[in-house]
Amino acid sequence: MDKKSQVKRIFDSISYRYDFLNHFLSGGVDLYWRKKALRLSEVDKHSILLDAACGTGDFGIAAKKLGVEKIFGVDLSLNMLKLFNNKAAWSRGNITQSTAELIPFKKETFSNIIVAFGVRNFYDIPKAFLQFNEILQPRGKVTVLEFRMPKKSFIRSLYSFYFNRILPFIGRVVSKDKEAYNYLPESVNEFDQNIDLPELFRNTGFRKVEIYSLTFGIVQVVIAEK
């Protein structure tokens, strides 16, 4: 099964338990991560925002609470998008089933693009970043919130044990999908070892990249400006 089909199957399958597991497995800290990333992005009521790989909409909903009025979303999983619509009536008509590599919007439409824990699921990250660059306005920003392996050895050991042992077990029990919560730690480990986000952004036309580390280094916020 190719990555695009695999990701769609996994997220369609676990969609109904996705929010619960996100909040439970992170101890609710994922809500802080999204809010912090948005503040670092300096979004406001004038922003025109695209939530790519939007899932059930938590990032977009957080942006709405910060005053952003124009919010759109794309995601490959139709089941996740249905849940987004159920959670936020304003999303209806503003979210579309699509991959990040082929976003159906015109050039220079958005001032901001946000992605929470979704870049590692893209089947072609450079292609997606080129697409982001095309649909961003001049000086527009992409904000990526993503897991990473902590640098400090003690934290790294604890994180690795939790992420590779505890999290998959709980995820399998709750979601009833064995593949999904094996895929999560595997995708994070592979992403951390093989993907250099700042370099990818620079290679796809972004002129300025900032990196922030959150919660003992287990999460990174990467902001790239066109």
C-alpha positions in Angstrom: 0.0 0.0 0.0 1.4 3.4 -0.9 1.8 6.1 1.8 -1.1 8.2 0.6 -3.5 5.2 0.8 -2.1 4.1 4.1 -2.5 7.5 5.7 -6.0 7.9 4.5 -7.0 4.4 5.7 -5.4 5.0 9.2 -7.0 8.3 9.8 -10.4 7.4 8.5 -10.3 4.4 10.9 -9.2 6.2 14.1 -11.1 9.5 13.4 -13.8 8.8 16.0 -11.3 8.4 18.8 -8.7 10.8 17.5 -9.4 13.9 19.6 -9.7 11.9 22.8 -6.4 10.1 22.2 -4.6 13.3 21.3 -5.6 15.0 24.5 -5.3 11.9 26.7 -1.9 10.8 25.4 -0.4 14.3 25.6 -2.0 15.1 29.0 -3.8 18.0 27.3 -0.5 19.7 26.5 -1.3 19.5 22.8 -3.8 22.4 23.3 -1.0 24.6 24.6 1.3 23.6 21.7 -1.2 24.8 19.2 -1.9 28.0 20.9 1.8 28.8 21.4 2.5 28.0 17.7 -0.3 30.4 16.6 1.0 33.2 18.8 4.5 32.7 17.4 3.0 33.0 14.0 1.4 36.4 14.9 -1.9 35.5 13.4 -4.7 38.0 13.9 -8.2 39.0 12.6 -6.6 40.1 9.3 -5.0 36.8 8.6 -6.3 34.5 5.8 -5.4 31.1 7.1 -5.2 27.6 5.7 -5.1 24.6 8.0 -3.3 21.9 6.0 -3.8 18.3 7.1 -6.5 19.9 9.3 -7.9 16.7 10.7 -10.7 17.3 13.1 -9.9 21.0 13.2 -8.3 21.7 16.6 -5.6 24.0 15.1 -8.2 26.0 13.1 -10.5 26.2 16.1 -7.7 27.5 18.2 -7.0 30.1 15.6 -10.6 31.1 15.6 -10.4 31.7 19.3 -7.5 34.0 18.8 -9.6 36.2 16.5 -8.7 34.8 13.0 -11.9 35.2 10.9 -11.0 33.6 7.5 -10.0 30.0 8.0 -10.0 27.2 5.5 -8.9 23.6 5.8 -7.8 20.6 3.7 -7.3 17.0 4.7 -7.1 13.6 3.0 -9.5 11.9 5.5 -13.2 12.5 4.8 -14.1 11.1 8.2 -11.8 13.6 10.0 -13.4 16.5 8.0 -16.9 15.4 8.9 -15.9 15.6 12.6 -14.4 19.1 12.0 -17.8 20.1 10.6 -19.6 18.7 13.6 -17.3 20.6 16.0 -17.4 24.0 14.3 -20.4 25.1 12.2 -18.3 27.9 10.6 -16.1 25.3 8.9 -18.9 24.1 6.6 -18.1 25.2 3.1 -14.6 26.1 4.1 -12.9 22.7 4.3 -12.0 20.4 1.4 -10.8 16.8 1.0 -7.4 17.2 -0.6 -3.7 16.4 -0.1 -1.2 19.1 0.8 0.6 18.4 -2.4 -2.4 19.4 -4.6 -4.3 22.2 -2.8 -7.2 23.6 -4.8 -6.6 27.3 -4.2 -5.3 30.1 -6.4 -1.8 31.6 -6.1 -1.1 34.1 -3.3 -4.4 33.4 -1.5 -3.3 33.0 2.1 -1.3 35.0 4.6 -0.7 31.9 6.8 -0.6 28.2 6.5 -0.6 26.0 9.6 0.1 22.3 9.9 -0.1 20.4 13.2 1.5 16.9 13.3 0.8 16.4 9.7 3.9 17.1 7.6 5.4 13.6 8.4 2.2 12.1 6.8 2.7 14.0 3.5 3.7 11.6 0.6 5.9 14.2 -1.0 7.0 16.9 1.4 9.1 19.1 -1.0 6.1 19.1 -3.4 3.8 20.2 -0.6 6.2 23.0 0.4 6.4 24.2 -3.2 2.6 24.3 -3.2 2.5 26.2 0.0 4.9 28.8 -1.4 2.7 29.2 -4.5 -0.5 29.8 -2.6 1.0 32.1 0.1 1.0 35.9 -0.3 4.4 37.7 -0.3 5.8 37.5 3.2 3.3 34.9 4.1 4.2 32.3 6.7 4.0 28.5 7.1 3.9 27.3 10.7 4.7 23.6 11.3 4.0 22.0 14.7 5.7 18.6 14.8 7.1 16.0 17.2 10.9 15.5 17.4 13.3 13.4 19.4 14.6 15.4 22.4 18.4 16.2 22.5 19.0 15.5 26.2 19.7 11.8 26.7 17.5 11.4 29.9 14.5 13.1 28.4 15.1 11.2 25.1 15.1 7.9 26.9 11.8 8.6 28.7 10.2 10.0 25.6 11.3 7.0 23.5 10.0 4.5 26.0 6.6 6.3 26.2 6.3 6.9 22.5 7.4 3.4 21.4 5.9 1.3 24.2 3.1 3.0 26.2 1.5 5.1 23.5 1.0 2.3 20.9 -0.5 0.0 23.6 -3.1 2.6 24.8 -3.8 3.7 21.2 -4.4 0.1 20.1 -6.7 -0.6 23.0 -8.8 2.5 22.6 -8.9 2.8 18.8 -8.9 -0.9 18.0 -6.5 -0.2 15.1 -3.2 -1.9 15.6 -1.5 -0.4 12.5 -2.4 3.2 13.4 -0.5 3.4 16.7 2.4 1.5 15.4 2.6 3.9 12.5 2.7 7.0 14.8 6.1 6.2 16.6 7.5 4.7 13.4 6.7 7.8 11.4 8.1 10.2 14.1 11.3 8.2 14.3 11.7 8.1 10.5 10.9 11.8 10.2 13.3 12.8 12.9 16.2 10.9 11.3 15.6 11.8 7.7 13.9 15.2 7.4 15.5 18.6 7.9 12.5 21.0 7.9 14.5 24.2 7.7 16.6 23.0 4.8 13.5 21.8 3.0 11.9 25.2 3.4 14.9 27.0 2.1 15.1 24.6 -0.9 11.5 25.3 -1.8 11.8 29.1 -1.9 11.3 30.3 1.7 13.7 33.1 2.7 13.5 33.0 6.4 13.1 30.1 8.8 12.7 30.2 12.6 12.8 27.2 15.0 11.3 27.0 18.5 11.5 24.1 20.9 8.7 23.3 23.3 8.2 21.0 26.3 11.7 19.6 26.9 12.3 19.5 23.2 9.7 16.9 22.3 7.9 19.3 20.0 9.2 21.8 17.5 7.6 24.8 15.9 9.1 25.7 12.5 8.0 29.0 10.9 9.0 29.7 7.4 8.4 33.1 5.7 8.0 33.5 1.9 
